[in-house]
């Protein structure tokens, strides 16, 4: 992720985007288990994989479209 930021982002916005990248990697360990627990309590543990698979496919398509 940081390599893509350094290659694709204009030099005037590299600091901002590096901060966003660090924010994502810093908050993910707190949000992941919370999200998984909420989904498992609401719909069952199998839905965690269904929702994550759809998120991963969307991320793949967005990356293929947006990253040169």
N, CA, C and O atoms as CSV, one atom per row, in Angstrom:
chain,resi,resn,atom,element,x,y,z
A,1,UNK,N,N,0.824,-1.179,0.000
A,1,UNK,CA,C,0.000,0.000,0.000
A,1,UNK,C,C,0.874,1.252,0.000
A,1,UNK,O,O,0.610,2.193,-0.749
A,2,UNK,N,N,1.897,1.268,0.823
A,2,UNK,CA,C,2.742,2.459,0.908
A,2,UNK,C,C,3.567,2.647,-0.365
A,2,UNK,O,O,3.841,3.778,-0.765
A,3,UNK,N,N,3.955,1.560,-0.990
A,3,UNK,CA,C,4.668,1.665,-2.258
A,3,UNK,C,C,3.775,2.284,-3.329
A,3,UNK,O,O,4.231,3.121,-4.109
A,4,UNK,N,N,2.524,1.882,-3.372
A,4,UNK,CA,C,1.582,2.457,-4.330
A,4,UNK,C,C,1.368,3.935,-4.034
A,4,UNK,O,O,1.318,4.752,-4.954
A,5,UNK,N,N,1.242,4.282,-2.763
A,5,UNK,CA,C,1.079,5.695,-2.388
A,5,UNK,C,C,2.278,6.507,-2.868
A,5,UNK,O,O,2.111,7.581,-3.447
A,6,UNK,N,N,3.480,5.999,-2.631
A,6,UNK,CA,C,4.681,6.737,-3.015
A,6,UNK,C,C,4.833,6.871,-4.529
A,6,UNK,O,O,5.414,7.843,-5.012
A,7,UNK,N,N,4.312,5.901,-5.275
A,7,UNK,CA,C,4.438,5.950,-6.730
A,7,UNK,C,C,3.312,6.728,-7.403
A,7,UNK,O,O,3.547,7.374,-8.424
A,8,UNK,N,N,2.101,6.684,-6.861
A,8,UNK,CA,C,0.937,7.218,-7.563
A,8,UNK,C,C,0.495,8.607,-7.103
A,8,UNK,O,O,-0.123,9.343,-7.872
A,9,UNK,N,N,0.803,8.969,-5.870
A,9,UNK,CA,C,0.287,10.219,-5.297
A,9,UNK,C,C,1.251,11.367,-5.616
A,9,UNK,O,O,2.467,11.190,-5.557
A,10,UNK,N,N,0.707,12.547,-5.956
A,10,UNK,CA,C,1.586,13.711,-6.160
A,10,UNK,C,C,2.377,14.022,-4.884
A,10,UNK,O,O,1.913,13.767,-3.773
A,11,UNK,N,N,3.565,14.572,-5.065
A,11,UNK,CA,C,4.466,14.803,-3.926
A,11,UNK,C,C,3.875,15.751,-2.888
A,11,UNK,O,O,4.258,15.687,-1.720
A,12,UNK,N,N,2.960,16.622,-3.277
A,12,UNK,CA,C,2.367,17.550,-2.307
A,12,UNK,C,C,1.377,16.861,-1.371
A,12,UNK,O,O,1.049,17.413,-0.321
A,13,UNK,N,N,0.893,15.672,-1.724
A,13,UNK,CA,C,-0.104,14.977,-0.897
A,13,UNK,C,C,0.394,13.664,-0.312
A,13,UNK,O,O,-0.390,12.902,0.253
A,14,UNK,N,N,1.682,13.392,-0.439
A,14,UNK,CA,C,2.210,12.124,0.065
A,14,UNK,C,C,2.042,12.018,1.575
A,14,UNK,O,O,1.673,10.955,2.074
A,15,UNK,N,N,2.302,13.087,2.310
A,15,UNK,CA,C,2.160,13.048,3.772
A,15,UNK,C,C,0.743,12.729,4.201
A,15,UNK,O,O,0.536,11.924,5.109
A,16,UNK,N,N,-0.236,13.349,3.560
A,16,UNK,CA,C,-1.645,13.091,3.877
A,16,UNK,C,C,-2.011,11.642,3.607
A,16,UNK,O,O,-2.638,10.987,4.440
A,17,UNK,N,N,-1.624,11.148,2.453
A,17,UNK,CA,C,-1.984,9.779,2.101
A,17,UNK,C,C,-1.239,8.744,2.949
A,17,UNK,O,O,-1.785,7.678,3.237
A,18,UNK,N,N,-0.019,9.040,3.345
A,18,UNK,CA,C,0.688,8.131,4.256
A,18,UNK,C,C,-0.009,8.105,5.616
A,18,UNK,O,O,-0.085,7.060,6.261
A,19,UNK,N,N,-0.515,9.259,6.045
A,19,UNK,CA,C,-1.291,9.301,7.287
A,19,UNK,C,C,-2.565,8.490,7.189
A,19,UNK,O,O,-2.925,7.790,8.135
A,20,UNK,N,N,-3.257,8.571,6.058
A,20,UNK,CA,C,-4.477,7.778,5.854
A,20,UNK,C,C,-4.134,6.291,5.854
A,20,UNK,O,O,-4.865,5.487,6.433
A,21,UNK,N,N,-3.028,5.920,5.212
A,21,UNK,CA,C,-2.595,4.522,5.216
A,21,UNK,C,C,-2.298,4.016,6.614
A,21,UNK,O,O,-2.671,2.895,6.960
A,22,UNK,N,N,-1.636,4.821,7.416
A,22,UNK,CA,C,-1.352,4.430,8.807
A,22,UNK,C,C,-2.632,4.365,9.632
A,22,UNK,O,O,-2.766,3.506,10.505
A,23,UNK,N,N,-3.563,5.258,9.363
A,23,UNK,CA,C,-4.844,5.233,10.068
A,23,UNK,C,C,-5.591,3.925,9.791
A,23,UNK,O,O,-6.152,3.316,10.702
A,24,UNK,N,N,-5.590,3.509,8.547
A,24,UNK,CA,C,-6.272,2.266,8.175
A,24,UNK,C,C,-5.643,1.075,8.878
A,24,UNK,O,O,-6.350,0.252,9.460
A,25,UNK,N,N,-4.314,0.975,8.829
A,25,UNK,CA,C,-3.660,-0.172,9.454
A,25,UNK,C,C,-3.704,-0.109,10.976
A,25,UNK,O,O,-3.577,-1.140,11.637
A,26,UNK,N,N,-3.880,1.074,11.539
A,26,UNK,CA,C,-3.959,1.204,12.992
A,26,UNK,C,C,-5.337,0.900,13.554
A,26,UNK,O,O,-5.451,0.346,14.647
A,27,UNK,N,N,-6.375,1.252,12.826
A,27,UNK,CA,C,-7.744,1.068,13.310
A,27,UNK,C,C,-8.297,-0.321,12.977
A,27,UNK,O,O,-9.184,-0.813,13.674
A,28,UNK,N,N,-7.787,-0.947,11.932
A,28,UNK,CA,C,-8.313,-2.241,11.495
A,28,UNK,C,C,-8.316,-3.318,12.596
A,28,UNK,O,O,-9.299,-4.052,12.702
A,29,UNK,N,N,-7.262,-3.444,13.417
A,29,UNK,CA,C,-7.309,-4.468,14.466
A,29,UNK,C,C,-8.408,-4.231,15.509
A,29,UNK,O,O,-8.841,-5.174,16.172
A,30,UNK,N,N,-8.856,-2.998,15.657
A,30,UNK,CA,C,-9.936,-2.722,16.611
A,30,UNK,C,C,-11.305,-2.925,15.969
A,30,UNK,O,O,-12.231,-3.407,16.622
A,31,UNK,N,N,-11.437,-2.567,14.716
A,31,UNK,CA,C,-12.734,-2.657,14.052
A,31,UNK,C,C,-13.057,-4.087,13.625
A,31,UNK,O,O,-14.215,-4.501,13.680
A,32,UNK,N,N,-12.043,-4.845,13.201
A,32,UNK,CA,C,-12.263,-6.206,12.702
A,32,UNK,C,C,-12.980,-7.124,13.683
A,32,UNK,O,O,-14.027,-7.671,13.338
A,33,UNK,N,N,-12.461,-7.314,14.887
A,33,UNK,CA,C,-13.147,-8.190,15.835
A,33,UNK,C,C,-14.524,-7.660,16.258
A,33,UNK,O,O,-15.441,-8.441,16.512
A,34,UNK,N,N,-14.661,-6.344,16.332
A,34,UNK,CA,C,-15.966,-5.769,16.680
A,34,UNK,C,C,-16.977,-6.072,15.591
A,34,UNK,O,O,-18.093,-6.504,15.879
A,35,UNK,N,N,-16.596,-5.850,14.342
A,35,UNK,CA,C,-17.470,-6.143,13.217
A,35,UNK,C,C,-17.816,-7.632,13.165
A,35,UNK,O,O,-18.975,-8.001,12.973
A,36,UNK,N,N,-16.807,-8.479,13.337
A,36,UNK,CA,C,-17.042,-9.926,13.325
A,36,UNK,C,C,-17.976,-10.371,14.438
A,36,UNK,O,O,-18.840,-11.221,14.220
A,37,UNK,N,N,-17.814,-9.813,15.612
A,37,UNK,CA,C,-18.692,-10.163,16.728
A,37,UNK,C,C,-20.125,-9.720,16.501
A,37,UNK,O,O,-21.061,-10.454,16.819
A,38,UNK,N,N,-20.307,-8.522,15.951
A,38,UNK,CA,C,-21.660,-8.041,15.666
A,38,UNK,C,C,-22.345,-8.896,14.604
A,38,UNK,O,O,-23.516,-9.252,14.741
A,39,UNK,N,N,-21.612,-9.220,13.554
A,39,UNK,CA,C,-22.196,-10.053,12.490
A,39,UNK,C,C,-22.504,-11.447,13.011
A,39,UNK,O,O,-23.565,-11.996,12.712
A,40,UNK,N,N,-21.592,-12.031,13.787
A,40,UNK,CA,C,-21.808,-13.383,14.310
A,40,UNK,C,C,-22.997,-13.428,15.263
A,40,UNK,O,O,-23.753,-14.400,15.257
A,41,UNK,N,N,-23.174,-12.399,16.079
A,41,UNK,CA,C,-24.319,-12.375,16.990
A,41,UNK,C,C,-25.628,-12.151,16.255
A,41,UNK,O,O,-26.667,-12.674,16.658
A,42,UNK,N,N,-25.585,-11.380,15.184
A,42,UNK,CA,C,-26.810,-11.031,14.462
A,42,UNK,C,C,-27.249,-12.129,13.491
A,42,UNK,O,O,-28.407,-12.545,13.501
A,43,UNK,N,N,-26.302,-12.605,12.636
A,43,UNK,CA,C,-26.677,-13.524,11.561
A,43,UNK,C,C,-25.989,-14.878,11.613
A,43,UNK,O,O,-26.363,-15.771,10.852
A,44,UNK,N,N,-25.011,-15.068,12.468
A,44,UNK,CA,C,-24.273,-16.326,12.515
A,44,UNK,C,C,-22.876,-16.156,11.937
A,44,UNK,O,O,-22.623,-15.238,11.157
A,45,UNK,N,N,-21.982,-17.041,12.324
A,45,UNK,CA,C,-20.577,-16.884,11.969
A,45,UNK,C,C,-20.312,-17.051,10.486
A,45,UNK,O,O,-19.326,-16.505,9.990
A,46,UNK,N,N,-21.142,-17.779,9.754
A,46,UNK,CA,C,-20.910,-17.979,8.323
A,46,UNK,C,C,-21.037,-16.684,7.523
A,46,UNK,O,O,-20.410,-16.532,6.474
A,47,UNK,N,N,-21.842,-15.762,8.018
A,47,UNK,CA,C,-22.042,-14.500,7.315
A,47,UNK,C,C,-20.807,-13.611,7.334
A,47,UNK,O,O,-20.668,-12.724,6.493
A,48,UNK,N,N,-19.913,-13.841,8.284
A,48,UNK,CA,C,-18.656,-13.083,8.291
A,48,UNK,C,C,-17.914,-13.318,6.981
A,48,UNK,O,O,-17.392,-12.380,6.379
A,49,UNK,N,N,-17.868,-14.574,6.543
A,49,UNK,CA,C,-17.158,-14.909,5.311
A,49,UNK,C,C,-17.891,-14.392,4.081
A,49,UNK,O,O,-17.254,-13.951,3.124
A,50,UNK,N,N,-19.214,-14.439,4.092
A,50,UNK,CA,C,-19.991,-13.931,2.964
A,50,UNK,C,C,-19.762,-12.430,2.801
A,50,UNK,O,O,-19.530,-11.960,1.687
A,51,UNK,N,N,-19.824,-11.682,3.883
A,51,UNK,CA,C,-19.637,-10.238,3.812
A,51,UNK,C,C,-18.203,-9.873,3.446
A,51,UNK,O,O,-17.978,-8.947,2.667
A,52,UNK,N,N,-17.240,-10.587,3.999
A,52,UNK,CA,C,-15.847,-10.282,3.686
A,52,UNK,C,C,-15.505,-10.642,2.245
A,52,UNK,O,O,-14.710,-9.949,1.610
A,53,UNK,N,N,-16.089,-11.708,1.723
A,53,UNK,CA,C,-15.846,-12.068,0.335
A,53,UNK,C,C,-16.363,-10.988,-0.603
A,53,UNK,O,O,-15.690,-10.635,-1.572
A,54,UNK,N,N,-17.546,-10.461,-0.327
A,54,UNK,CA,C,-18.072,-9.385,-1.168
A,54,UNK,C,C,-17.214,-8.126,-1.044
A,54,UNK,O,O,-16.996,-7.438,-2.041
A,55,UNK,N,N,-16.729,-7.813,0.143
A,55,UNK,CA,C,-15.844,-6.663,0.330
A,55,UNK,C,C,-14.527,-6.861,-0.413
A,55,UNK,O,O,-14.016,-5.919,-1.020
A,56,UNK,N,N,-13.975,-8.062,-0.375
A,56,UNK,CA,C,-12.731,-8.344,-1.082
A,56,UNK,C,C,-12.897,-8.244,-2.591
A,56,UNK,O,O,-12.018,-7.721,-3.275
A,57,UNK,N,N,-14.014,-8.740,-3.120
A,57,UNK,CA,C,-14.256,-8.631,-4.559
A,57,UNK,C,C,-14.414,-7.176,-4.981
A,57,UNK,O,O,-13.897,-6.773,-6.023
A,58,UNK,N,N,-15.123,-6.387,-4.182
A,58,UNK,CA,C,-15.258,-4.970,-4.483
A,58,UNK,C,C,-13.898,-4.278,-4.440
A,58,UNK,O,O,-13.601,-3.446,-5.298
A,59,UNK,N,N,-13.078,-4.610,-3.460
A,59,UNK,CA,C,-11.738,-4.015,-3.349
A,59,UNK,C,C,-10.868,-4.403,-4.538
A,59,UNK,O,O,-10.107,-3.579,-5.046
A,60,UNK,N,N,-10.976,-5.639,-4.980
A,60,UNK,CA,C,-10.216,-6.090,-6.144
A,60,UNK,C,C,-10.613,-5.294,-7.379
A,60,UNK,O,O,-9.750,-4.817,-8.117
A,61,UNK,N,N,-11.910,-5.148,-7.608
A,61,UNK,CA,C,-12.375,-4.401,-8.778
A,61,UNK,C,C,-11.980,-2.934,-8.686
A,61,UNK,O,O,-11.562,-2.345,-9.683
A,62,UNK,N,N,-12.104,-2.342,-7.519
A,62,UNK,CA,C,-11.701,-0.937,-7.346
A,62,UNK,C,C,-10.195,-0.771,-7.553
A,62,UNK,O,O,-9.760,0.225,-8.130
A,63,UNK,N,N,-9.397,-1.731,-7.093
A,63,UNK,CA,C,-7.955,-1.673,-7.297
A,63,UNK,C,C,-7.567,-1.848,-8.743
A,63,UNK,O,O,-6.685,-1.146,-9.237
A,64,UNK,N,N,-8.215,-2.778,-9.436
A,64,UNK,CA,C,-7.926,-2.967,-10.854
A,64,UNK,C,C,-8.304,-1.732,-11.664
A,64,UNK,O,O,-7.640,-1.398,-12.646
A,65,UNK,N,N,-9.356,-1.066,-11.256
A,65,UNK,CA,C,-9.799,0.131,-11.969
A,65,UNK,C,C,-8.941,1.346,-11.621
A,65,UNK,O,O,-8.620,2.146,-12.499
A,66,UNK,N,N,-8.567,1.491,-10.346
A,66,UNK,CA,C,-7.932,2.715,-9.896
A,66,UNK,C,C,-6.411,2.722,-9.898
A,66,UNK,O,O,-5.810,3.793,-9.981
A,67,UNK,N,N,-5.771,1.560,-9.810
A,67,UNK,CA,C,-4.316,1.512,-9.731
A,67,UNK,C,C,-3.778,1.203,-11.119
A,67,UNK,O,O,-4.151,0.206,-11.738
A,68,UNK,N,N,-2.909,2.059,-11.589
A,68,UNK,CA,C,-2.361,1.879,-12.943
A,68,UNK,C,C,-1.166,0.962,-12.938
A,68,UNK,O,O,-0.582,0.701,-13.990
